[in-house]
């Protein structure tokens, strides 16, 4: 396994315009995901509430602890 991309809560009932990428600055994977989002006219953003520590409390963190590049994205 080289990477883990966790797509939480992506509900396609409205056009996706803003994508929160938890871990966007933690590896090249976050930069890659942000660039792909921009190519599709989707605005990528880092965690808007970092004080909640969502990055380390999320599903992908167990992969990160094992050295697997991981991000989580959501349209919350």
N, CA, C, O and CB atoms as a CASP TS submission, in Angstrom:
PFRMAT TS
TARGET T0000
AUTHOR 0000-0000-0000
METHOD Language model
MODEL 1
PARENT N/A
ATOM      1  N   UNK     1       0.857  -1.177   0.000  1.00  0.00           N
ATOM      2  CA  UNK     1       0.000   0.000   0.000  1.00  0.00           C
ATOM      3  C   UNK     1       0.898   1.233   0.000  1.00  0.00           C
ATOM      4  O   UNK     1       1.819   1.339   0.810  1.00  0.00           O
ATOM      5  CB  UNK     1      -0.972   0.001   1.232  1.00  0.00           C
ATOM      6  N   UNK     2       0.628   2.153  -0.901  1.00  0.00           N
ATOM      7  CA  UNK     2       1.435   3.368  -0.978  1.00  0.00           C
ATOM      8  C   UNK     2       0.698   4.600  -0.472  1.00  0.00           C
ATOM      9  O   UNK     2       1.329   5.599  -0.126  1.00  0.00           O
ATOM     10  CB  UNK     2       1.878   3.598  -2.396  1.00  0.00           C
ATOM     11  N   UNK     3      -0.633   4.540  -0.424  1.00  0.00           N
ATOM     12  CA  UNK     3      -1.387   5.715   0.026  1.00  0.00           C
ATOM     13  C   UNK     3      -2.800   5.307   0.425  1.00  0.00           C
ATOM     14  O   UNK     3      -3.314   4.271   0.004  1.00  0.00           O
ATOM     15  CB  UNK     3      -1.433   6.798  -1.081  1.00  0.00           C
ATOM     16  N   UNK     4      -3.412   6.157   1.254  1.00  0.00           N
ATOM     17  CA  UNK     4      -4.795   5.968   1.682  1.00  0.00           C
ATOM     18  C   UNK     4      -5.517   7.292   1.495  1.00  0.00           C
ATOM     19  O   UNK     4      -5.101   8.313   2.045  1.00  0.00           O
ATOM     20  CB  UNK     4      -4.880   5.475   3.173  1.00  0.00           C
ATOM     21  N   UNK     5      -6.588   7.280   0.728  1.00  0.00           N
ATOM     22  CA  UNK     5      -7.415   8.472   0.542  1.00  0.00           C
ATOM     23  C   UNK     5      -8.798   8.154   1.091  1.00  0.00           C
ATOM     24  O   UNK     5      -9.531   7.350   0.515  1.00  0.00           O
ATOM     25  CB  UNK     5      -7.484   8.907  -0.974  1.00  0.00           C
ATOM     26  N   UNK     6      -9.148   8.778   2.193  1.00  0.00           N
ATOM     27  CA  UNK     6     -10.418   8.551   2.867  1.00  0.00           C
ATOM     28  C   UNK     6     -11.394   9.642   2.429  1.00  0.00           C
ATOM     29  O   UNK     6     -11.192  10.815   2.744  1.00  0.00           O
ATOM     30  CB  UNK     6     -10.240   8.541   4.423  1.00  0.00           C
ATOM     31  N   UNK     7     -12.436   9.272   1.714  1.00  0.00           N
ATOM     32  CA  UNK     7     -13.423  10.254   1.255  1.00  0.00           C
ATOM     33  C   UNK     7     -14.678  10.126   2.100  1.00  0.00           C
ATOM     34  O   UNK     7     -15.586   9.358   1.782  1.00  0.00           O
ATOM     35  CB  UNK     7     -13.754  10.061  -0.255  1.00  0.00           C
ATOM     36  N   UNK     8     -14.709  10.876   3.158  1.00  0.00           N
ATOM     37  CA  UNK     8     -15.807  10.844   4.114  1.00  0.00           C
ATOM     38  C   UNK     8     -16.900  11.824   3.726  1.00  0.00           C
ATOM     39  O   UNK     8     -16.615  12.949   3.315  1.00  0.00           O
ATOM     40  CB  UNK     8     -15.302  11.154   5.513  1.00  0.00           C
ATOM     41  N   UNK     9     -18.140  11.402   3.854  1.00  0.00           N
ATOM     42  CA  UNK     9     -19.302  12.272   3.734  1.00  0.00           C
ATOM     43  C   UNK     9     -19.421  12.997   2.401  1.00  0.00           C
ATOM     44  O   UNK     9     -19.948  14.109   2.369  1.00  0.00           O
ATOM     45  CB  UNK     9     -19.272  13.268   4.817  1.00  0.00           C
ATOM     46  N   UNK    10     -18.964  12.428   1.323  1.00  0.00           N
ATOM     47  CA  UNK    10     -19.137  13.064   0.019  1.00  0.00           C
ATOM     48  C   UNK    10     -20.524  12.712  -0.494  1.00  0.00           C
ATOM     49  O   UNK    10     -20.734  11.634  -1.051  1.00  0.00           O
ATOM     50  CB  UNK    10     -18.029  12.614  -0.994  1.00  0.00           C
ATOM     51  N   UNK    11     -21.459  13.618  -0.307  1.00  0.00           N
ATOM     52  CA  UNK    11     -22.845  13.399  -0.683  1.00  0.00           C
ATOM     53  C   UNK    11     -23.134  14.187  -1.966  1.00  0.00           C
ATOM     54  O   UNK    11     -23.207  15.416  -1.925  1.00  0.00           O
ATOM     55  CB  UNK    11     -23.813  13.823   0.472  1.00  0.00           C
ATOM     56  N   UNK    12     -23.298  13.510  -3.087  1.00  0.00           N
ATOM     57  CA  UNK    12     -23.417  14.213  -4.377  1.00  0.00           C
ATOM     58  C   UNK    12     -24.810  14.767  -4.674  1.00  0.00           C
ATOM     59  O   UNK    12     -25.333  14.543  -5.766  1.00  0.00           O
ATOM     60  CB  UNK    12     -23.027  13.286  -5.480  1.00  0.00           C
ATOM     61  N   UNK    13     -25.424  15.486  -3.730  1.00  0.00           N
ATOM     62  CA  UNK    13     -26.746  16.058  -3.997  1.00  0.00           C
ATOM     63  C   UNK    13     -26.663  17.509  -4.481  1.00  0.00           C
ATOM     64  O   UNK    13     -27.639  18.050  -5.000  1.00  0.00           O
ATOM     65  CB  UNK    13     -27.606  15.984  -2.741  1.00  0.00           C
ATOM     66  N   UNK    14     -25.504  18.130  -4.311  1.00  0.00           N
ATOM     67  CA  UNK    14     -25.259  19.476  -4.812  1.00  0.00           C
ATOM     68  C   UNK    14     -23.884  19.486  -5.460  1.00  0.00           C
ATOM     69  O   UNK    14     -23.043  18.653  -5.123  1.00  0.00           O
ATOM     70  CB  UNK    14     -25.358  20.545  -3.668  1.00  0.00           C
ATOM     71  N   UNK    15     -23.641  20.399  -6.375  1.00  0.00           N
ATOM     72  CA  UNK    15     -22.306  20.462  -6.984  1.00  0.00           C
ATOM     73  C   UNK    15     -21.240  20.753  -5.924  1.00  0.00           C
ATOM     74  O   UNK    15     -21.410  21.639  -5.086  1.00  0.00           O
ATOM     75  CB  UNK    15     -22.266  21.543  -8.091  1.00  0.00           C
ATOM     76  N   UNK    16     -20.168  20.016  -5.971  1.00  0.00           N
ATOM     77  CA  UNK    16     -19.065  20.181  -5.024  1.00  0.00           C
ATOM     78  C   UNK    16     -18.272  21.431  -5.377  1.00  0.00           C
ATOM     79  O   UNK    16     -17.751  21.550  -6.486  1.00  0.00           O
ATOM     80  CB  UNK    16     -18.143  18.934  -5.022  1.00  0.00           C
ATOM     81  N   UNK    17     -18.181  22.359  -4.435  1.00  0.00           N
ATOM     82  CA  UNK    17     -17.456  23.604  -4.666  1.00  0.00           C
ATOM     83  C   UNK    17     -16.293  23.794  -3.704  1.00  0.00           C
ATOM     84  O   UNK    17     -15.309  24.452  -4.041  1.00  0.00           O
ATOM     85  CB  UNK    17     -18.396  24.773  -4.555  1.00  0.00           C
ATOM     86  N   UNK    18     -16.398  23.220  -2.502  1.00  0.00           N
ATOM     87  CA  UNK    18     -15.383  23.383  -1.462  1.00  0.00           C
ATOM     88  C   UNK    18     -15.072  22.018  -0.885  1.00  0.00           C
ATOM     89  O   UNK    18     -15.982  21.289  -0.493  1.00  0.00           O
ATOM     90  CB  UNK    18     -15.857  24.367  -0.346  1.00  0.00           C
ATOM     91  N   UNK    19     -13.793  21.662  -0.827  1.00  0.00           N
ATOM     92  CA  UNK    19     -13.379  20.363  -0.328  1.00  0.00           C
ATOM     93  C   UNK    19     -12.370  20.560   0.795  1.00  0.00           C
ATOM     94  O   UNK    19     -11.301  21.133   0.584  1.00  0.00           O
ATOM     95  CB  UNK    19     -12.782  19.496  -1.463  1.00  0.00           C
ATOM     96  N   UNK    20     -12.710  20.087   1.978  1.00  0.00           N
ATOM     97  CA  UNK    20     -11.793  20.131   3.106  1.00  0.00           C
ATOM     98  C   UNK    20     -10.906  18.901   3.032  1.00  0.00           C
ATOM     99  O   UNK    20     -11.397  17.775   2.957  1.00  0.00           O
ATOM    100  CB  UNK    20     -12.558  20.199   4.466  1.00  0.00           C
ATOM    101  N   UNK    21      -9.595  19.121   3.054  1.00  0.00           N
ATOM    102  CA  UNK    21      -8.636  18.019   2.970  1.00  0.00           C
ATOM    103  C   UNK    21      -7.829  18.005   4.259  1.00  0.00           C
ATOM    104  O   UNK    21      -6.916  18.811   4.438  1.00  0.00           O
ATOM    105  CB  UNK    21      -7.700  18.160   1.715  1.00  0.00           C
ATOM    106  N   UNK    22      -8.168  17.088   5.150  1.00  0.00           N
ATOM    107  CA  UNK    22      -7.434  16.955   6.406  1.00  0.00           C
ATOM    108  C   UNK    22      -6.091  16.310   6.110  1.00  0.00           C
ATOM    109  O   UNK    22      -6.034  15.230   5.522  1.00  0.00           O
ATOM    110  CB  UNK    22      -8.238  16.118   7.451  1.00  0.00           C
ATOM    111  N   UNK    23      -5.015  16.964   6.512  1.00  0.00           N
ATOM    112  CA  UNK    23      -3.673  16.469   6.231  1.00  0.00           C
ATOM    113  C   UNK    23      -3.102  17.034   4.950  1.00  0.00           C
ATOM    114  O   UNK    23      -2.123  16.509   4.420  1.00  0.00           O
ATOM    115  CB  UNK    23      -3.682  14.973   6.157  1.00  0.00           C
ATOM    116  N   UNK    24      -3.699  18.094   4.449  1.00  0.00           N
ATOM    117  CA  UNK    24      -3.264  18.683   3.181  1.00  0.00           C
ATOM    118  C   UNK    24      -1.781  19.078   3.190  1.00  0.00           C
ATOM    119  O   UNK    24      -1.105  18.996   2.165  1.00  0.00           O
ATOM    120  CB  UNK    24      -4.114  19.902   2.864  1.00  0.00           C
ATOM    121  N   UNK    25      -1.287  19.502   4.347  1.00  0.00           N
ATOM    122  CA  UNK    25       0.114  19.923   4.428  1.00  0.00           C
ATOM    123  C   UNK    25       1.043  18.886   5.021  1.00  0.00           C
ATOM    124  O   UNK    25       2.200  19.189   5.310  1.00  0.00           O
ATOM    125  CB  UNK    25       0.213  21.164   5.228  1.00  0.00           C
ATOM    126  N   UNK    26       0.560  17.671   5.206  1.00  0.00           N
ATOM    127  CA  UNK    26       1.365  16.639   5.859  1.00  0.00           C
ATOM    128  C   UNK    26       2.236  15.835   4.903  1.00  0.00           C
ATOM    129  O   UNK    26       3.202  15.204   5.333  1.00  0.00           O
ATOM    130  CB  UNK    26       0.471  15.708   6.600  1.00  0.00           C
ATOM    131  N   UNK    27       1.909  15.847   3.608  1.00  0.00           N
ATOM    132  CA  UNK    27       2.704  15.110   2.627  1.00  0.00           C
ATOM    133  C   UNK    27       2.404  15.646   1.232  1.00  0.00           C
ATOM    134  O   UNK    27       1.535  16.499   1.057  1.00  0.00           O
ATOM    135  CB  UNK    27       2.412  13.582   2.704  1.00  0.00           C
ATOM    136  N   UNK    28       3.126  15.141   0.253  1.00  0.00           N
ATOM    137  CA  UNK    28       2.857  15.501  -1.141  1.00  0.00           C
ATOM    138  C   UNK    28       1.473  15.053  -1.581  1.00  0.00           C
ATOM    139  O   UNK    28       0.906  15.609  -2.522  1.00  0.00           O
ATOM    140  CB  UNK    28       3.909  14.891  -2.056  1.00  0.00           C
ATOM    141  N   UNK    29       0.933  14.059  -0.911  1.00  0.00           N
ATOM    142  CA  UNK    29      -0.395  13.559  -1.264  1.00  0.00           C
ATOM    143  C   UNK    29      -1.458  14.648  -1.107  1.00  0.00           C
ATOM    144  O   UNK    29      -2.363  14.750  -1.936  1.00  0.00           O
ATOM    145  CB  UNK    29      -0.753  12.348  -0.396  1.00  0.00           C
ATOM    146  N   UNK    30      -1.356  15.457  -0.057  1.00  0.00           N
ATOM    147  CA  UNK    30      -2.293  16.558   0.143  1.00  0.00           C
ATOM    148  C   UNK    30      -2.186  17.600  -0.951  1.00  0.00           C
ATOM    149  O   UNK    30      -3.197  18.107  -1.437  1.00  0.00           O
ATOM    150  CB  UNK    30      -2.060  17.205   1.486  1.00  0.00           C
ATOM    151  N   UNK    31      -0.960  17.918  -1.340  1.00  0.00           N
ATOM    152  CA  UNK    31      -0.741  18.885  -2.428  1.00  0.00           C
ATOM    153  C   UNK    31      -1.306  18.340  -3.731  1.00  0.00           C
ATOM    154  O   UNK    31      -1.916  19.078  -4.505  1.00  0.00           O
ATOM    155  CB  UNK    31       0.769  19.204  -2.590  1.00  0.00           C
ATOM    156  N   UNK    32      -1.105  17.054  -3.973  1.00  0.00           N
ATOM    157  CA  UNK    32      -1.621  16.416  -5.185  1.00  0.00           C
ATOM    158  C   UNK    32      -3.148  16.477  -5.205  1.00  0.00           C
ATOM    159  O   UNK    32      -3.743  16.811  -6.230  1.00  0.00           O
ATOM    160  CB  UNK    32      -1.139  14.948  -5.276  1.00  0.00           C
ATOM    161  N   UNK    33      -3.784  16.154  -4.072  1.00  0.00           N
ATOM    162  CA  UNK    33      -5.244  16.178  -3.996  1.00  0.00           C
ATOM    163  C   UNK    33      -5.779  17.591  -4.215  1.00  0.00           C
ATOM    164  O   UNK    33      -6.792  17.776  -4.890  1.00  0.00           O
ATOM    165  CB  UNK    33      -5.720  15.638  -2.639  1.00  0.00           C
ATOM    166  N   UNK    34      -5.103  18.584  -3.650  1.00  0.00           N
ATOM    167  CA  UNK    34      -5.516  19.978  -3.823  1.00  0.00           C
ATOM    168  C   UNK    34      -5.420  20.394  -5.293  1.00  0.00           C
ATOM    169  O   UNK    34      -6.301  21.084  -5.807  1.00  0.00           O
ATOM    170  CB  UNK    34      -4.650  20.909  -2.948  1.00  0.00           C
ATOM    171  N   UNK    35      -4.370  19.979  -5.952  1.00  0.00           N
ATOM    172  CA  UNK    35      -4.195  20.330  -7.372  1.00  0.00           C
ATOM    173  C   UNK    35      -5.282  19.685  -8.233  1.00  0.00           C
ATOM    174  O   UNK    35      -5.812  20.322  -9.143  1.00  0.00           O
ATOM    175  CB  UNK    35      -2.797  19.892  -7.870  1.00  0.00           C
ATOM    176  N   UNK    36      -5.610  18.436  -7.952  1.00  0.00           N
ATOM    177  CA  UNK    36      -6.666  17.753  -8.702  1.00  0.00           C
ATOM    178  C   UNK    36      -8.006  18.456  -8.464  1.00  0.00           C
ATOM    179  O   UNK    36      -8.781  18.645  -9.402  1.00  0.00           O
ATOM    180  CB  UNK    36      -6.753  16.253  -8.291  1.00  0.00           C
ATOM    181  N   UNK    37      -8.280  18.840  -7.227  1.00  0.00           N
ATOM    182  CA  UNK    37      -9.530  19.547  -6.918  1.00  0.00           C
ATOM    183  C   UNK    37      -9.616  20.841  -7.723  1.00  0.00           C
ATOM    184  O   UNK    37     -10.654  21.142  -8.312  1.00  0.00           O
ATOM    185  CB  UNK    37      -9.628  19.852  -5.401  1.00  0.00           C
ATOM    186  N   UNK    38      -8.523  21.605  -7.748  1.00  0.00           N
ATOM    187  CA  UNK    38      -8.505  22.875  -8.491  1.00  0.00           C
ATOM    188  C   UNK    38      -8.765  22.661  -9.978  1.00  0.00           C
ATOM    189  O   UNK    38      -9.436  23.472 -10.617  1.00  0.00           O
ATOM    190  CB  UNK    38      -7.163  23.584  -8.299  1.00  0.00           C
ATOM    191  N   UNK    39      -8.238  21.579 -10.526  1.00  0.00           N
ATOM    192  CA  UNK    39      -8.447  21.285 -11.946  1.00  0.00           C
ATOM    193  C   UNK    39      -9.921  21.045 -12.260  1.00  0.00           C
ATOM    194  O   UNK    39     -10.342  21.152 -13.412  1.00  0.00           O
ATOM    195  CB  UNK    39      -7.624  20.065 -12.359  1.00  0.00           C
ATOM    196  N   UNK    40     -10.699  20.721 -11.235  1.00  0.00           N
ATOM    197  CA  UNK    40     -12.132  20.478 -11.406  1.00  0.00           C
ATOM    198  C   UNK    40     -12.976  21.620 -10.834  1.00  0.00           C
ATOM    199  O   UNK    40     -14.159  21.452 -10.540  1.00  0.00           O
ATOM    200  CB  UNK    40     -12.521  19.161 -10.739  1.00  0.00           C
ATOM    201  N   UNK    41     -12.339  22.783 -10.683  1.00  0.00           N
ATOM    202  CA  UNK    41     -13.011  23.992 -10.169  1.00  0.00           C
ATOM    203  C   UNK    41     -13.578  23.800  -8.760  1.00  0.00           C
ATOM    204  O   UNK    41     -14.625  24.350  -8.419  1.00  0.00           O
ATOM    205  CB  UNK    41     -14.136  24.402 -11.113  1.00  0.00           C
ATOM    206  N   UNK    42     -12.878  23.020  -7.961  1.00  0.00           N
ATOM    207  CA  UNK    42     -13.246  22.801  -6.566  1.00  0.00           C
ATOM    208  C   UNK    42     -12.182  23.456  -5.698  1.00  0.00           C
ATOM    209  O   UNK    42     -10.989  23.221  -5.889  1.00  0.00           O
ATOM    210  CB  UNK    42     -13.386  21.271  -6.238  1.00  0.00           C
ATOM    211  N   UNK    43     -12.603  24.265  -4.760  1.00  0.00           N
ATOM    212  CA  UNK    43     -11.670  24.968  -3.884  1.00  0.00           C
ATOM    213  C   UNK    43     -11.226  24.048  -2.747  1.00  0.00           C
ATOM    214  O   UNK    43     -12.053  23.648  -1.928  1.00  0.00           O
ATOM    215  CB  UNK    43     -12.315  26.257  -3.318  1.00  0.00           C
ATOM    216  N   UNK    44      -9.929  23.703  -2.680  1.00  0.00           N
ATOM    217  CA  UNK    44      -9.452  22.886  -1.560  1.00  0.00           C
ATOM    218  C   UNK    44      -9.134  23.777  -0.357  1.00  0.00           C
ATOM    219  O   UNK    44      -8.687  24.913  -0.511  1.00  0.00           O
ATOM    220  CB  UNK    44      -8.199  22.066  -1.972  1.00  0.00           C
ATOM    221  N   UNK    45      -9.373  23.240   0.838  1.00  0.00           N
ATOM    222  CA  UNK    45      -8.999  23.982   2.040  1.00  0.00           C
ATOM    223  C   UNK    45      -8.460  23.015   3.086  1.00  0.00           C
ATOM    224  O   UNK    45      -8.810  21.834   3.111  1.00  0.00           O
ATOM    225  CB  UNK    45     -10.208  24.777   2.602  1.00  0.00           C
ATOM    226  N   UNK    46      -7.610  23.542   3.935  1.00  0.00           N
ATOM    227  CA  UNK    46      -7.100  22.791   5.072  1.00  0.00           C
ATOM    228  C   UNK    46      -8.190  22.753   6.140  1.00  0.00           C
ATOM    229  O   UNK    46      -9.255  23.345   5.967  1.00  0.00           O
ATOM    230  CB  UNK    46      -5.778  23.424   5.628  1.00  0.00           C
ATOM    231  N   UNK    47      -7.932  22.079   7.206  1.00  0.00           N
ATOM    232  CA  UNK    47      -8.879  21.965   8.315  1.00  0.00           C
ATOM    233  C   UNK    47      -9.300  23.356   8.799  1.00  0.00           C
ATOM    234  O   UNK    47      -8.454  24.109   9.283  1.00  0.00           O
ATOM    235  CB  UNK    47      -8.256  21.153   9.479  1.00  0.00           C
ATOM    236  N   UNK    48     -10.579  23.718   8.682  1.00  0.00           N
ATOM    237  CA  UNK    48     -11.015  25.053   9.106  1.00  0.00           C
ATOM    238  C   UNK    48     -11.080  25.201  10.633  1.00  0.00           C
ATOM    239  O   UNK    48     -11.183  26.316  11.144  1.00  0.00           O
ATOM    240  CB  UNK    48     -12.379  25.359   8.510  1.00  0.00           C
ATOM    241  N   UNK    49     -11.020  24.084  11.352  1.00  0.00           N
ATOM    242  CA  UNK    49     -11.062  24.119  12.827  1.00  0.00           C
ATOM    243  C   UNK    49      -9.963  23.212  13.392  1.00  0.00           C
ATOM    244  O   UNK    49     -10.269  22.176  13.982  1.00  0.00           O
ATOM    245  CB  UNK    49     -12.472  23.672  13.360  1.00  0.00           C
ATOM    246  N   UNK    50      -8.694  23.584  13.220  1.00  0.00           N
ATOM    247  CA  UNK    50      -7.602  22.703  13.656  1.00  0.00           C
ATOM    248  C   UNK    50      -7.587  22.432  15.161  1.00  0.00           C
ATOM    249  O   UNK    50      -7.006  21.440  15.601  1.00  0.00           O
ATOM    250  CB  UNK    50      -6.286  23.305  13.255  1.00  0.00           C
ATOM    251  N   UNK    51      -8.208  23.284  15.942  1.00  0.00           N
ATOM    252  CA  UNK    51      -8.249  23.074  17.394  1.00  0.00           C
ATOM    253  C   UNK    51      -9.026  21.805  17.763  1.00  0.00           C
ATOM    254  O   UNK    51      -8.888  21.300  18.877  1.00  0.00           O
ATOM    255  CB  UNK    51      -8.880  24.291  18.084  1.00  0.00           C
ATOM    256  N   UNK    52      -9.835  21.290  16.844  1.00  0.00           N
ATOM    257  CA  UNK    52     -10.593  20.056  17.090  1.00  0.00           C
ATOM    258  C   UNK    52      -9.744  18.800  16.887  1.00  0.00           C
ATOM    259  O   UNK    52     -10.180  17.701  17.232  1.00  0.00           O
ATOM    260  CB  UNK    52     -11.809  20.001  16.172  1.00  0.00           C
ATOM    261  N   UNK    53      -8.542  18.947  16.335  1.00  0.00           N
ATOM    262  CA  UNK    53      -7.633  17.816  16.092  1.00  0.00           C
ATOM    263  C   UNK    53      -8.270  16.716  15.239  1.00  0.00           C
ATOM    264  O   UNK    53      -8.030  15.532  15.474  1.00  0.00           O
ATOM    265  CB  UNK    53      -7.180  17.225  17.418  1.00  0.00           C
ATOM    266  N   UNK    54      -9.066  17.096  14.267  1.00  0.00           N
ATOM    267  CA  UNK    54      -9.749  16.119  13.417  1.00  0.00           C
ATOM    268  C   UNK    54      -8.775  15.219  12.664  1.00  0.00           C
ATOM    269  O   UNK    54      -9.067  14.047  12.427  1.00  0.00           O
ATOM    270  CB  UNK    54     -10.645  16.834  12.428  1.00  0.00           C
ATOM    271  N   UNK    55      -7.636  15.757  12.294  1.00  0.00           N
ATOM    272  CA  UNK    55      -6.659  14.987  11.517  1.00  0.00           C
ATOM    273  C   UNK    55      -6.203  13.748  12.286  1.00  0.00           C
ATOM    274  O   UNK    55      -6.117  12.666  11.705  1.00  0.00           O
ATOM    275  CB  UNK    55      -5.445  15.862  11.161  1.00  0.00           C
ATOM    276  N   UNK    56      -5.916  13.884  13.554  1.00  0.00           N
ATOM    277  CA  UNK    56      -5.423  12.729  14.322  1.00  0.00           C
ATOM    278  C   UNK    56      -6.560  11.886  14.903  1.00  0.00           C
ATOM    279  O   UNK    56      -6.312  10.792  15.409  1.00  0.00           O
ATOM    280  CB  UNK    56      -4.514  13.205  15.451  1.00  0.00           C
ATOM    281  N   UNK    57      -7.790  12.369  14.841  1.00  0.00           N
ATOM    282  CA  UNK    57      -8.930  11.604  15.348  1.00  0.00           C
ATOM    283  C   UNK    57      -9.686  10.903  14.232  1.00  0.00           C
ATOM    284  O   UNK    57     -10.717  10.280  14.487  1.00  0.00           O
ATOM    285  CB  UNK    57      -9.873  12.512  16.111  1.00  0.00           C
ATOM    286  N   UNK    58      -9.203  10.991  13.014  1.00  0.00           N
ATOM    287  CA  UNK    58      -9.934  10.466  11.878  1.00  0.00           C
ATOM    288  C   UNK    58      -9.460   9.060  11.491  1.00  0.00           C
ATOM    289  O   UNK    58      -8.440   8.573  11.978  1.00  0.00           O
ATOM    290  CB  UNK    58      -9.794  11.406  10.697  1.00  0.00           C
ATOM    291  N   UNK    59     -10.226   8.429  10.606  1.00  0.00           N
ATOM    292  CA  UNK    59      -9.956   7.048  10.197  1.00  0.00           C
ATOM    293  C   UNK    59      -8.566   6.840   9.610  1.00  0.00           C
ATOM    294  O   UNK    59      -7.954   5.794   9.826  1.00  0.00           O
ATOM    295  CB  UNK    59     -10.976   6.615   9.196  1.00  0.00           C
ATOM    296  N   UNK    60      -8.072   7.805   8.884  1.00  0.00           N
ATOM    297  CA  UNK    60      -6.810   7.609   8.177  1.00  0.00           C
ATOM    298  C   UNK    60      -5.596   7.654   9.089  1.00  0.00           C
ATOM    299  O   UNK    60      -4.504   7.277   8.663  1.00  0.00           O
ATOM    300  CB  UNK    60      -6.664   8.645   7.111  1.00  0.00           C
ATOM    301  N   UNK    61      -5.748   8.100  10.323  1.00  0.00           N
ATOM    302  CA  UNK    61      -4.588   8.291  11.186  1.00  0.00           C
ATOM    303  C   UNK    61      -3.873   6.975  11.511  1.00  0.00           C
ATOM    304  O   UNK    61      -2.656   6.980  11.697  1.00  0.00           O
ATOM    305  CB  UNK    61      -5.013   8.970  12.469  1.00  0.00           C
ATOM    306  N   UNK    62      -4.582   5.866  11.585  1.00  0.00           N
ATOM    307  CA  UNK    62      -3.917   4.582  11.841  1.00  0.00           C
ATOM    308  C   UNK    62      -2.979   4.227  10.690  1.00  0.00           C
ATOM    309  O   UNK    62      -1.940   3.605  10.914  1.00  0.00           O
ATOM    310  CB  UNK    62      -4.961   3.459  12.044  1.00  0.00           C
ATOM    311  N   UNK    63      -3.327   4.611   9.468  1.00  0.00           N
ATOM    312  CA  UNK    63      -2.429   4.398   8.329  1.00  0.00           C
ATOM    313  C   UNK    63      -1.190   5.277   8.452  1.00  0.00           C
ATOM    314  O   UNK    63      -0.075   4.825   8.194  1.00  0.00           O
ATOM    315  CB  UNK    63      -3.157   4.689   7.003  1.00  0.00           C
ATOM    316  N   UNK    64      -1.386   6.524   8.844  1.00  0.00           N
ATOM    317  CA  UNK    64      -0.273   7.459   8.995  1.00  0.00           C
ATOM    318  C   UNK    64       0.723   6.946  10.029  1.00  0.00           C
ATOM    319  O   UNK    64       1.933   7.043   9.828  1.00  0.00           O
ATOM    320  CB  UNK    64      -0.787   8.851   9.397  1.00  0.00           C
ATOM    321  N   UNK    65       0.225   6.409  11.115  1.00  0.00           N
ATOM    322  CA  UNK    65       1.099   5.893  12.167  1.00  0.00           C
ATOM    323  C   UNK    65       1.948   4.729  11.668  1.00  0.00           C
ATOM    324  O   UNK    65       3.000   4.444  12.242  1.00  0.00           O
ATOM    325  CB  UNK    65       0.272   5.455  13.372  1.00  0.00           C
ATOM    326  N   UNK    66       1.509   4.055  10.611  1.00  0.00           N
ATOM    327  CA  UNK    66       2.271   2.950  10.010  1.00  0.00           C
ATOM    328  C   UNK    66       3.121   3.415   8.829  1.00  0.00           C
ATOM    329  O   UNK    66       3.748   2.594   8.159  1.00  0.00           O
ATOM    330  CB  UNK    66       1.320   1.843   9.554  1.00  0.00           C
ATOM    331  N   UNK    67       3.146   4.728   8.566  1.00  0.00           N
ATOM    332  CA  UNK    67       3.986   5.261   7.496  1.00  0.00           C
ATOM    333  C   UNK    67       3.335   5.318   6.131  1.00  0.00           C
ATOM    334  O   UNK    67       4.024   5.535   5.134  1.00  0.00           O
ATOM    335  CB  UNK    67       5.204   4.459   7.396  1.00  0.00           C
ATOM    336  N   UNK    68       2.018   5.127   6.057  1.00  0.00           N
ATOM    337  CA  UNK    68       1.306   5.204   4.776  1.00  0.00           C
ATOM    338  C   UNK    68       0.790   6.628   4.597  1.00  0.00           C
ATOM    339  O   UNK    68       0.067   7.132   5.456  1.00  0.00           O
ATOM    340  CB  UNK    68       0.126   4.167   4.714  1.00  0.00           C
ATOM    341  N   UNK    69       1.148   7.281   3.499  1.00  0.00           N
ATOM    342  CA  UNK    69       0.652   8.624   3.225  1.00  0.00           C
ATOM    343  C   UNK    69      -0.869   8.586   3.169  1.00  0.00           C
ATOM    344  O   UNK    69      -1.445   7.770   2.449  1.00  0.00           O
ATOM    345  CB  UNK    69       1.242   9.180   1.898  1.00  0.00           C
ATOM    346  N   UNK    70      -1.519   9.461   3.922  1.00  0.00           N
ATOM    347  CA  UNK    70      -2.979   9.415   4.015  1.00  0.00           C
ATOM    348  C   UNK    70      -3.563  10.810   4.146  1.00  0.00           C
ATOM    349  O   UNK    70      -2.968  11.696   4.760  1.00  0.00           O
ATOM    350  CB  UNK    70      -3.413   8.555   5.199  1.00  0.00           C
ATOM    351  N   UNK    71      -4.734  10.988   3.560  1.00  0.00           N
ATOM    352  CA  UNK    71      -5.513  12.205   3.718  1.00  0.00           C
ATOM    353  C   UNK    71      -6.966  11.825   3.844  1.00  0.00           C
ATOM    354  O   UNK    71      -7.371  10.726   3.466  1.00  0.00           O
ATOM    355  CB  UNK    71      -5.293  13.179   2.536  1.00  0.00           C
ATOM    356  N   UNK    72      -7.740  12.734   4.373  1.00  0.00           N
ATOM    357  CA  UNK    72      -9.190  12.559   4.419  1.00  0.00           C
ATOM    358  C   UNK    72      -9.809  13.791   3.788  1.00  0.00           C
ATOM    359  O   UNK    72      -9.368  14.913   4.042  1.00  0.00           O
ATOM    360  CB  UNK    72      -9.710  12.345   5.891  1.00  0.00           C
ATOM    361  N   UNK    73     -10.812  13.591   2.979  1.00  0.00           N
ATOM    362  CA  UNK    73     -11.514  14.732   2.384  1.00  0.00           C
ATOM    363  C   UNK    73     -12.990  14.648   2.706  1.00  0.00           C
ATOM    364  O   UNK    73     -13.564  13.565   2.819  1.00  0.00           O
ATOM    365  CB  UNK    73     -11.300  14.781   0.856  1.00  0.00           C
ATOM    366  N   UNK    74     -13.588  15.812   2.851  1.00  0.00           N
ATOM    367  CA  UNK    74     -15.005  15.884   3.166  1.00  0.00           C
ATOM    368  C   UNK    74     -15.584  17.159   2.604  1.00  0.00           C
ATOM    369  O   UNK    74     -14.861  18.131   2.383  1.00  0.00           O
ATOM    370  CB  UNK    74     -15.239  15.807   4.678  1.00  0.00           C
ATOM    371  N   UNK    75     -16.864  17.163   2.372  1.00  0.00           N
ATOM    372  CA  UNK    75     -17.529  18.369   1.887  1.00  0.00           C
ATOM    373  C   UNK    75     -18.458  18.923   2.962  1.00  0.00           C
ATOM    374  O   UNK    75     -19.488  19.518   2.645  1.00  0.00           O
ATOM    375  CB  UNK    75     -18.317  18.075   0.592  1.00  0.00           C
ATOM    376  N   UNK    76     -18.108  18.734   4.215  1.00  0.00           N
ATOM    377  CA  UNK    76     -18.966  19.179   5.321  1.00  0.00           C
ATOM    378  C   UNK    76     -19.203  20.664   5.329  1.00  0.00           C
ATOM    379  O   UNK    76     -19.905  21.173   6.203  1.00  0.00           O
ATOM    380  CB  UNK    76     -18.371  18.777   6.626  1.00  0.00           C
TER
END
